[in-house]
Amino acid sequence: MKLIDLNFDDLIYIASNMREADKKEIFATRWDDNPFELARQGMSPLISPFAWIAKLDRPIAAIGAFPVHPGMWNVWMFATDEFSKIGLPFTRWVKREFVPELQRHARRAECRSDASHHFAHRWMEAVGGKKEATLSRYGKEGQDFYLYSWQSPLF
């Protein structure tokens, strides 16, 4: 697995080929279901400095975080169906590198996840996320979401 800085070509590839559960989750909280717009907004200067692409021969996952207000950051991640090919090394990298670097910038980081995206919940817990709350009817079609957080010194 190779990690590189976020770039539009790889991000649009992942956004156009993401797992069905990721699509359902991400597009439940957006005005549109357009992968191009997701990738375009992902390249925003606010979001892109703390974001990476994980790839083998092609891009597989994108991950990042951005500040919402001082000390509080929002974490995001989505992947293609090939995630299992990089799952273990990617998870190790997130635990050893991504989360500690995030801790240098944030006292709290949050991620919202569709209540039906069980894989995402297990994965966030594996990298230290704690489920804090159920956000009832949070999605645009009334889907429930869960709020996960990482907090200092719990990073």
N, C-alpha and C positions, 0 to 999 in steps of 0.2 A: 504494500500500500504506500502511496505517495501522497503527501499533503502539500497543497499549493495555495497561494493566495486566491481569494475569490476573483472570478473573472466571468464576464457575461456569457461567453460561448459555452463554458462548462455549466454555468448556472441554468441557462435556458435548456440545455440537454437534460439535466436532472429534473427541472420543473416540468418538462414535456413528457418525461418517462417515470414520474414518481409513483411510488406504491399507492394502490387504491386507498388504503387507510389514511395515508398522508394527504392525498387529494381531498378526501372527505373532510378531514380535519381543517386543513388550511383554507379551503374555499368556503367553509361554513362561517368564516369570520371576515370575508372579503366582499367587496361590492361586485366583483366579477369572478368568473372561473377561468381566467385567461392566464396560462403559464407564462406567456411573454410578458405580461404586466407584472406578474410576480417576480420574474427575473429582473426586469427593468427597475422595479422598486428596490429589489435586493441589492442593486448596485449603487444605491443612494450613498452619498458621502457619510451620512449618519450611520448607516448600517455596515458598509463594506470594510472599514478599517479593522474590525475585529471579527473576521469571517474567513473560512477556509473551505476548500474543496478536497475531498478524499477520492482518489482514483486508483485504478489499476491500469488497464489498457484504455479505459474510458471512464468518465466521471461517474461516481456512485452516490456520494453523499455531500451535502452542503450543511455547514453549521456556523453559527455565529451568535453574537449578542450585541445589543446596543443600549446606550443609556436612555432611560425614560426621564429621570431627573437625578440630581446629584446622589450618588451612592446606590441607585436602584436601576437595575438593568433587566432587559427582556431577552431571553434565550430562545433560539429557534434552531430547528434542524429538520431536514427532509431528505429522502433517499429514494433510489430506484429499487426495483425488485432484486437487484444484485447485492443488496446490503449484506447478506449472509457471507459473501466472499471476503468482506473486510470487517465484519462485525466485531470480532475479538480484538484485532489490533487497533481498530478505531475506538472502541470502548476504553481500552487501556490508555490510548493517547488522551482521550477526553478526561479521564480520571487523573492522569499524571501531569498533563500540560495545560489543557483548556481550562479546567476548573480552577487550578491554582493561579493561572494568569488572570482569570476573571475576578478572583478574590482580591487581587491587587487593585482592582478598579471599583469593586462593588461591595457594599455591606450586605446587599440582598439582590438576588436574581430570581426572576419568575419565568414560568412557562405555563401556558394554558393548553390543555389537551382534551380532545373529544373523548367523552366518557367511554365510547366503544373502542378506542384505540389501545387495546390491552398491551400490545407489544411495546408501544411508546411508554406506557406507564412502568412496565417492568424495566425497560432500559433506563428511564430517568432515575428510578430508584437504584439501579445498579451503579449509576455515576453520582450518587449522593443526593438526589432530589427527594424532597419530602412532600407528600400529598397534604395540602393544607385545607382545602375546601372543595365543595361541589358548587359550581356556578350554574344554577338552574336556568334552563332555557336561554343559554348564552349564545348559541349558534343562530344563524339567520333563519333556520327552519325549526327553531325551538330545541335544538340539541343541548343536552347537558354537557358541561365541560368540567374538568378537574383543574385546580390550580396547584402547581408544584412550585416549590421554592428551594433555593440554596441560600443559607444565611451564614454570615460570619458569627462565630468561629466554626460553624458546622461544615464549612467547605472542606 
